[in-house]
């Protein structure tokens, strides 16, 4: 168990995020050349399926730290994975995101992250990942605010148990008027241009600078992505709907940006609420649309969507109050949410909140539990942990709760049984090299069928953790 971090972002920072939403003319794109150094070749068509190496090198296991054995192509050998014990968390040696720091700086001589957290803050700063579960890989894009100015896109492949650079970040040496603070989430020259040209498709969340061509790449600036990053297997792209909608093609290595509802960015004032800075993004493969849910910071905005077939924007369902500050998992055609159970936001007794992606119907399922309302954390809380484990038909959840009545709101781990509707404490999921729950983990805790294991990307400066199911 770990004690929850009580310090939270100020309301002014949350307001900054909520008002940072904007847009661009649908279909407008910002082409850019893929970097020639430090970047894997782009995927061509359908990427290969996940596969194990067939070599004999088993690597080593020392305590709860596993060093993978790989074959001549760099694939982790199946014989090495067999060495990993079941039923407890194991660290994978050599897997921090910070392991790429030297590679980034080698590809961009003189590169300096202006933020306080460096490359680790790409995921530490209120950001999740975009998961391609069938191929056991995921992408990270984040940073923002004072944490990190690094707007690179980074990929982790479980097949090789290594991070790589999908696209290099922009080089701050080319920027101007960027100072320490929230401006890492916006580029001032672009914001100034947007205000001076209110009908343009420019906004402050991109690198646009008419006076400095080297800075005018059209790439998105760093930002907290929350749960807003998603992988689209049909179009082979990574996308997010945090502020504007941005899509990164994995085949062409270019960014494309869209303005929600075709509204010029300079005229957006936050009144309508779409594109909130702290929400979710999902790809709907049946209706060929992106769903955006800007609701994590108690934002009462409606959801909105973008249809990739006809390029149309649509308002979706209104988020019910119980959704706020929840964590969410997709289970087949349902989005399943578990909001933090407290009385302040009418989410006690604990319940699941679901929405059907086909019908838009909402359902509330109250859970059997033994929680005492007086022992529930009462402050605003962004650290809900929640994921679905299909082989067990169980959800694993974690949140702060004063179980011992001593005033210490420690994270406690629970299971949710969707059949019996029961919430029960489950410390078995904390065994081994667990390290405690990080309160900004967002969706960096998930199940992979390729490994029949849970994956926990705890922090950017730490090793990956895996938990093979017994």
C-alpha positions as CSV (number, residue, x, y, z in Angstrom):
1,X,0.0,0.0,0.0
2,X,1.1,3.6,-0.6
3,X,0.0,6.9,0.9
4,X,-1.9,9.1,-1.6
5,X,-0.2,12.3,-2.5
6,X,-2.5,15.0,-1.1
7,X,-1.1,18.0,-3.0
8,X,-3.1,18.7,-6.1
9,X,-2.9,21.1,-8.9
10,X,-4.4,24.5,-8.3
11,X,-7.8,25.4,-9.6
12,X,-6.3,28.0,-11.8
13,X,-4.2,25.3,-13.6
14,X,-7.3,23.2,-14.0
15,X,-9.1,26.2,-15.4
16,X,-6.2,26.8,-17.8
17,X,-6.6,23.2,-19.1
18,X,-10.3,23.5,-19.4
19,X,-10.1,26.7,-21.4
20,X,-7.3,25.4,-23.7
21,X,-9.7,23.6,-26.0
22,X,-9.8,24.6,-29.6
23,X,-9.8,23.8,-33.1
24,X,-8.9,23.8,-36.6
25,X,-10.5,23.3,-40.0
26,X,-11.4,19.6,-40.5
27,X,-8.9,17.9,-42.8
28,X,-6.2,20.5,-42.4
29,X,-2.9,18.9,-42.0
30,X,0.6,19.8,-41.0
31,X,3.1,17.5,-42.9
32,X,6.5,17.0,-41.4
33,X,9.4,14.9,-42.3
34,X,10.2,11.9,-40.1
35,X,13.5,12.1,-38.3
36,X,16.4,10.3,-40.0
37,X,18.1,9.4,-36.7
38,X,17.0,7.6,-33.6
39,X,13.7,6.5,-35.1
40,X,12.5,3.1,-36.2
41,X,11.3,2.7,-39.8
42,X,7.6,3.4,-40.2
43,X,5.1,0.6,-40.3
44,X,4.1,-0.4,-43.8
45,X,0.5,-1.4,-44.0
46,X,-0.5,-3.9,-41.3
47,X,2.3,-4.3,-38.7
48,X,3.5,-7.8,-37.9
49,X,1.8,-9.8,-35.2
50,X,3.5,-10.2,-31.8
51,X,5.9,-13.1,-31.7
52,X,8.5,-14.5,-29.3
53,X,12.1,-15.1,-30.1
54,X,13.2,-18.7,-30.6
55,X,16.6,-18.5,-29.1
56,X,17.9,-20.3,-26.0
57,X,19.1,-17.3,-24.0
58,X,17.0,-17.2,-20.9
59,X,18.4,-14.1,-19.4
60,X,18.5,-13.9,-15.6
61,X,16.1,-13.5,-12.6
62,X,17.6,-11.9,-9.5
63,X,15.0,-11.5,-6.8
64,X,12.1,-9.7,-8.5
65,X,14.2,-8.2,-11.3
66,X,14.2,-10.1,-14.7
67,X,16.8,-9.4,-17.4
68,X,15.3,-10.7,-20.6
69,X,17.2,-13.1,-22.9
70,X,16.9,-12.2,-26.6
71,X,17.6,-13.9,-29.9
72,X,19.8,-12.5,-32.7
73,X,17.0,-10.2,-33.9
74,X,16.4,-8.6,-30.5
75,X,13.2,-10.5,-29.8
76,X,12.7,-11.7,-26.2
77,X,12.9,-15.5,-26.2
78,X,9.9,-17.5,-25.2
79,X,12.3,-19.5,-23.0
80,X,13.3,-16.3,-21.2
81,X,9.6,-15.3,-20.6
82,X,9.1,-18.8,-19.1
83,X,11.7,-17.8,-16.4
84,X,9.4,-15.1,-15.1
85,X,7.5,-16.3,-12.0
86,X,3.7,-16.1,-11.8
87,X,1.6,-14.5,-9.1
88,X,3.7,-11.4,-8.3
89,X,5.1,-8.3,-9.8
90,X,8.5,-8.5,-11.6
91,X,10.6,-5.6,-12.8
92,X,12.0,-5.8,-16.3
93,X,15.5,-4.6,-16.3
94,X,16.5,-1.7,-18.6
95,X,13.0,-0.5,-19.4
96,X,12.7,3.1,-18.0
97,X,11.6,5.7,-20.6
98,X,14.6,7.7,-19.4
99,X,16.8,5.1,-21.2
100,X,16.0,7.0,-24.4
101,X,17.3,10.3,-23.1
102,X,20.8,9.9,-24.5
103,X,19.5,8.7,-27.8
104,X,17.3,11.8,-28.1
105,X,20.2,14.1,-27.3
106,X,22.4,12.3,-29.8
107,X,19.9,12.8,-32.6
108,X,19.3,16.4,-31.6
109,X,22.7,17.9,-30.6
110,X,22.2,20.5,-27.9
111,X,18.7,19.3,-27.1
112,X,17.5,20.5,-23.7
113,X,14.2,19.7,-22.1
114,X,13.0,23.0,-20.5
115,X,10.8,21.3,-18.0
116,X,11.5,20.3,-14.4
117,X,10.9,16.5,-14.9
118,X,12.8,15.8,-18.1
119,X,11.9,12.9,-20.4
120,X,10.4,11.0,-17.5
121,X,7.6,13.6,-17.2
122,X,6.4,12.7,-20.7
123,X,4.4,10.1,-18.9
124,X,4.7,11.2,-15.2
125,X,2.8,14.4,-15.9
126,X,-0.8,13.4,-15.9
127,X,-0.5,11.2,-19.0
128,X,-1.4,7.8,-20.1
129,X,-0.5,5.6,-23.1
130,X,-2.1,4.3,-26.4
131,X,-2.1,0.5,-26.3
132,X,-2.0,-1.9,-29.3
133,X,-2.9,-4.9,-27.2
134,X,-2.8,-7.6,-30.0
135,X,0.8,-6.6,-30.8
136,X,1.8,-5.8,-27.2
137,X,3.1,-2.3,-27.8
138,X,2.1,1.2,-26.7
139,X,3.0,4.8,-27.3
140,X,3.6,7.7,-24.9
141,X,3.1,11.4,-25.7
142,X,2.7,13.9,-22.9
143,X,4.7,16.4,-20.7
144,X,3.3,19.9,-20.7
145,X,3.0,22.6,-18.1
146,X,6.2,23.0,-16.2
147,X,7.0,19.3,-16.2
148,X,8.4,18.7,-19.7
149,X,8.6,20.5,-23.0
150,X,9.4,17.2,-24.8
151,X,6.7,16.6,-27.5
152,X,8.3,13.5,-28.9
153,X,6.3,10.3,-29.5
154,X,7.8,7.2,-27.9
155,X,6.9,3.5,-28.4
156,X,7.5,0.5,-26.2
157,X,7.5,-3.0,-27.7
158,X,6.9,-6.0,-25.4
159,X,8.4,-8.2,-28.2
160,X,11.8,-6.6,-27.5
161,X,11.1,-5.2,-24.0
162,X,12.5,-1.8,-25.1
163,X,11.5,1.8,-25.8
164,X,12.2,3.4,-29.1
165,X,11.7,6.8,-30.7
166,X,8.6,7.0,-32.9
167,X,9.2,10.7,-33.6
168,X,11.8,13.0,-32.2
169,X,10.7,16.0,-30.2
170,X,10.9,19.6,-31.5
171,X,14.2,21.3,-30.5
172,X,13.7,24.2,-28.0
173,X,16.8,25.9,-29.5
174,X,14.5,27.0,-32.4
175,X,11.8,28.5,-30.2
176,X,11.2,32.0,-28.9
177,X,9.2,33.6,-26.0
178,X,9.0,30.3,-24.2
179,X,9.6,30.6,-20.5
180,X,9.3,28.3,-17.5
181,X,5.7,27.5,-16.7
182,X,2.4,26.7,-18.4
183,X,3.8,27.8,-21.8
184,X,5.3,24.4,-22.3
185,X,1.6,23.5,-23.1
186,X,1.3,26.3,-25.6
187,X,3.6,28.1,-28.0
188,X,3.2,31.9,-27.6
189,X,3.9,32.9,-31.2
190,X,1.1,30.6,-32.4
191,X,-1.2,32.0,-29.7
192,X,-0.4,35.5,-30.7
193,X,-1.0,34.8,-34.4
194,X,-4.3,33.1,-33.6
195,X,-5.6,36.1,-31.8
196,X,-4.4,38.5,-34.6
197,X,-6.0,36.2,-37.2
198,X,-9.2,35.0,-35.6
199,X,-10.4,33.2,-38.8
200,X,-7.2,31.2,-39.2
201,X,-6.6,27.5,-38.5
202,X,-3.8,28.3,-36.1
203,X,-3.9,27.8,-32.3
204,X,-1.5,27.9,-29.5
205,X,-1.3,24.2,-29.1
206,X,1.0,23.8,-32.1
207,X,4.4,25.0,-33.2
208,X,3.6,27.7,-35.7
209,X,5.8,30.8,-36.0
210,X,5.8,33.0,-39.1
211,X,9.0,34.6,-38.0
212,X,11.0,31.5,-37.3
213,X,10.6,28.8,-39.9
214,X,12.7,26.3,-38.0
215,X,10.2,26.4,-35.2
216,X,7.1,26.2,-37.4
217,X,6.9,22.4,-37.7
218,X,3.1,22.2,-37.2
219,X,3.7,19.5,-34.5
220,X,1.5,19.5,-31.3
221,X,3.1,21.0,-28.2
222,X,3.7,18.9,-25.2
223,X,0.6,18.5,-22.9
224,X,-0.9,16.3,-20.2
225,X,-2.7,13.7,-22.2
226,X,-4.6,12.1,-19.3
227,X,-6.5,9.1,-20.8
228,X,-6.7,10.9,-24.1
229,X,-4.2,8.9,-26.2
230,X,-5.5,6.0,-28.3
231,X,-4.2,3.7,-31.0
232,X,-6.3,3.2,-34.1
233,X,-5.5,-0.2,-35.8
234,X,-7.8,0.5,-38.8
235,X,-6.0,3.7,-39.8
236,X,-2.7,2.9,-38.3
237,X,-2.4,6.0,-36.3
238,X,-2.2,7.4,-32.7
239,X,-4.7,10.1,-31.8
240,X,-5.8,12.2,-29.0
241,X,-8.6,14.8,-28.4
242,X,-6.9,16.9,-25.7
243,X,-7.6,20.5,-26.7
244,X,-7.8,20.0,-30.5
245,X,-7.9,16.6,-32.2
246,X,-4.4,15.4,-33.3
247,X,-3.6,12.3,-35.3
248,X,-0.2,10.8,-36.0
249,X,0.2,8.5,-38.9
250,X,2.4,5.5,-38.2
251,X,2.8,4.9,-42.0
252,X,3.8,8.5,-43.1
253,X,5.2,9.8,-39.7
254,X,3.2,13.0,-40.0
255,X,0.8,14.8,-37.7
256,X,-2.7,16.0,-38.8
257,X,-4.8,18.4,-36.7
258,X,-8.5,19.1,-36.7
259,X,-10.6,21.8,-35.1
260,X,-13.7,20.4,-33.3
261,X,-16.8,21.5,-35.2
262,X,-14.6,23.5,-37.6
263,X,-14.4,26.4,-35.2
264,X,-11.4,28.7,-35.6
265,X,-9.2,28.3,-32.5
266,X,-9.1,32.0,-31.8
267,X,-12.9,32.2,-31.2
268,X,-13.1,29.3,-28.8
269,X,-13.9,30.5,-25.3
270,X,-14.7,27.3,-23.4
271,X,-18.4,28.0,-23.2
272,X,-19.5,24.9,-25.1
273,X,-17.0,22.6,-23.3
274,X,-16.0,20.3,-26.1
275,X,-12.4,19.0,-26.3
276,X,-11.7,19.4,-22.6
277,X,-8.1,19.0,-21.6
278,X,-8.6,16.2,-19.2
279,X,-10.6,13.5,-20.8
280,X,-10.6,10.3,-22.8
281,X,-10.3,9.2,-26.4
282,X,-11.7,6.0,-27.9
283,X,-11.8,4.6,-31.4
284,X,-15.1,3.1,-32.5
285,X,-14.2,0.6,-35.2
286,X,-17.9,-0.1,-36.0
287,X,-19.0,3.4,-36.6
288,X,-15.6,4.6,-37.7
289,X,-15.5,7.5,-35.3
290,X,-13.4,8.9,-32.5
291,X,-15.2,9.5,-29.2
292,X,-13.9,12.2,-26.9
293,X,-15.0,12.5,-23.3
294,X,-13.7,15.7,-21.6
295,X,-14.8,15.0,-18.1
296,X,-12.0,14.1,-15.8
297,X,-11.7,17.4,-13.9
298,X,-15.4,17.5,-12.9
299,X,-16.1,19.1,-16.3
300,X,-19.8,18.8,-17.2
301,X,-19.2,19.0,-20.9
302,X,-21.0,16.7,-23.3
303,X,-19.0,14.1,-25.2
304,X,-18.3,14.7,-28.9
305,X,-17.2,12.6,-31.8
306,X,-15.5,12.8,-35.2
307,X,-16.6,10.6,-38.0
308,X,-13.6,9.6,-40.2
309,X,-15.7,8.6,-43.1
310,X,-17.6,11.9,-43.8
311,X,-15.4,14.1,-41.6
312,X,-18.4,15.2,-39.5
313,X,-18.5,16.4,-35.9
314,X,-21.3,15.3,-33.6
315,X,-22.3,16.0,-30.0
316,X,-22.8,12.8,-28.1
317,X,-24.4,11.9,-24.7
318,X,-24.2,14.2,-21.7
319,X,-21.9,12.8,-19.0
320,X,-23.8,11.9,-15.8
321,X,-22.4,13.5,-12.6
322,X,-21.2,10.1,-11.4
323,X,-18.6,9.9,-14.1
324,X,-16.3,12.6,-12.8
325,X,-12.8,11.8,-11.7
326,X,-13.4,8.2,-12.7
327,X,-11.1,5.7,-14.4
328,X,-12.5,3.9,-17.4
329,X,-12.0,0.6,-19.2
330,X,-13.5,-0.6,-22.5
331,X,-15.1,-4.0,-22.4
332,X,-16.2,-5.1,-25.9
333,X,-18.8,-2.4,-26.9
334,X,-19.2,-0.9,-23.4
335,X,-17.2,1.8,-21.7
336,X,-17.1,0.9,-18.0
337,X,-16.2,3.6,-15.4
338,X,-15.5,3.3,-11.7
339,X,-15.7,6.8,-10.1
340,X,-14.0,7.5,-6.8
341,X,-16.6,6.5,-4.1
342,X,-17.3,9.7,-2.1
343,X,-20.4,11.6,-1.0
344,X,-19.2,15.0,-2.2
345,X,-19.8,14.0,-5.8
346,X,-22.7,11.6,-5.3
347,X,-20.7,8.5,-6.0
348,X,-21.2,6.7,-2.7
349,X,-22.1,3.9,-2.4
350,X,-19.5,2.7,-4.9
351,X,-20.9,1.9,-8.4
352,X,-19.9,1.1,-11.9
353,X,-21.1,3.5,-14.6
354,X,-21.4,2.2,-18.2
355,X,-22.3,3.5,-21.6
356,X,-23.2,1.4,-24.6
357,X,-21.2,2.6,-27.6
358,X,-24.0,1.4,-30.0
359,X,-27.1,2.8,-28.2
360,X,-25.6,5.5,-26.0
361,X,-27.5,4.1,-23.1
362,X,-26.1,4.7,-19.6
363,X,-26.4,2.3,-16.7
364,X,-25.5,2.5,-13.0
365,X,-24.6,-0.6,-11.1
366,X,-24.2,-0.2,-7.3
367,X,-21.7,-2.6,-5.7
368,X,-21.9,-4.6,-2.5
369,X,-19.1,-3.4,-0.2
370,X,-17.8,-2.9,3.3
371,X,-16.6,0.7,3.0
372,X,-17.4,3.3,5.7
373,X,-18.2,6.7,4.4
374,X,-16.4,8.4,7.2
375,X,-13.1,6.7,6.0
376,X,-13.4,7.8,2.4
377,X,-11.0,10.5,1.1
378,X,-12.9,13.7,0.6
379,X,-10.7,15.9,-1.5
380,X,-10.7,16.0,-5.3
381,X,-8.8,13.0,-6.5
382,X,-7.4,12.2,-10.0
383,X,-5.7,8.9,-9.1
384,X,-8.3,6.2,-9.6
385,X,-6.8,2.9,-10.7
386,X,-9.1,0.6,-12.8
387,X,-8.7,-2.1,-15.4
388,X,-10.4,-5.2,-16.7
389,X,-8.9,-8.7,-16.7
390,X,-10.8,-10.8,-19.2
391,X,-9.6,-14.3,-18.1
392,X,-10.8,-13.6,-14.5
393,X,-13.9,-11.6,-15.5
394,X,-12.8,-9.2,-12.8
395,X,-11.9,-5.5,-12.6
396,X,-8.9,-4.5,-10.5
397,X,-9.3,-1.1,-8.8
398,X,-7.4,1.0,-6.3
399,X,-8.0,4.2,-4.4
400,X,-7.1,5.8,-1.1
401,X,-9.2,4.6,1.9
402,X,-8.6,4.9,5.6
403,X,-9.1,1.2,6.4
404,X,-7.4,1.4,9.8
405,X,-9.1,4.6,10.9
406,X,-5.9,6.3,11.8
407,X,-6.3,9.2,9.3
408,X,-3.8,7.7,6.8
409,X,-5.5,7.5,3.4
410,X,-3.4,4.8,1.8
411,X,-4.1,3.3,-1.5
412,X,-6.0,0.0,-1.2
413,X,-6.4,-2.5,-4.0
414,X,-9.8,-4.0,-4.7
415,X,-11.5,-6.5,-7.1
416,X,-14.9,-5.8,-8.6
417,X,-16.9,-8.9,-9.6
418,X,-19.4,-7.8,-12.4
419,X,-21.4,-11.0,-11.8
420,X,-22.0,-10.8,-8.1
421,X,-21.7,-7.0,-8.1
422,X,-19.2,-7.2,-5.2
423,X,-16.3,-4.9,-4.3
424,X,-13.7,-6.6,-2.1
425,X,-10.2,-5.8,-1.0
426,X,-7.6,-7.7,-2.9
427,X,-4.0,-7.2,-1.6
428,X,-2.8,-10.2,-3.7
429,X,-2.3,-7.8,-6.6
430,X,0.4,-5.9,-4.6
431,X,2.8,-8.9,-4.3
432,X,6.5,-8.7,-5.4
433,X,8.2,-5.7,-7.0
434,X,5.0,-3.6,-6.9
435,X,6.3,-0.3,-5.7
436,X,2.9,1.1,-4.7
437,X,0.3,2.8,-6.8
438,X,1.4,6.0,-8.4
439,X,-1.5,8.5,-8.2
440,X,-1.0,9.7,-11.8
441,X,-0.8,6.3,-13.5
442,X,-4.0,7.0,-15.6
443,X,-4.4,4.1,-18.1
444,X,-0.8,2.8,-17.7
445,X,-2.1,-0.3,-15.9
446,X,-3.6,-2.9,-18.2
447,X,-3.9,-6.6,-19.2
448,X,-2.1,-8.1,-22.2
449,X,-3.4,-11.4,-23.6
450,X,-0.2,-12.0,-25.5
451,X,1.6,-12.4,-22.1
452,X,-1.4,-13.4,-20.0
453,X,-0.1,-10.7,-17.7
454,X,-0.9,-7.3,-16.1
455,X,1.4,-4.5,-17.2
456,X,2.2,-1.5,-15.0
457,X,4.1,1.5,-16.4
458,X,4.5,3.2,-13.0
459,X,6.9,6.1,-13.7
460,X,9.1,7.2,-16.6
461,X,12.3,6.8,-14.6
462,X,11.4,3.3,-13.4
463,X,11.5,-0.2,-14.9
464,X,8.3,-1.7,-16.4
465,X,6.5,-4.1,-14.1
466,X,4.7,-7.3,-15.2
467,X,2.5,-9.7,-13.3
468,X,1.9,-13.1,-14.9
469,X,-1.5,-14.4,-13.9
470,X,-1.2,-17.6,-11.8
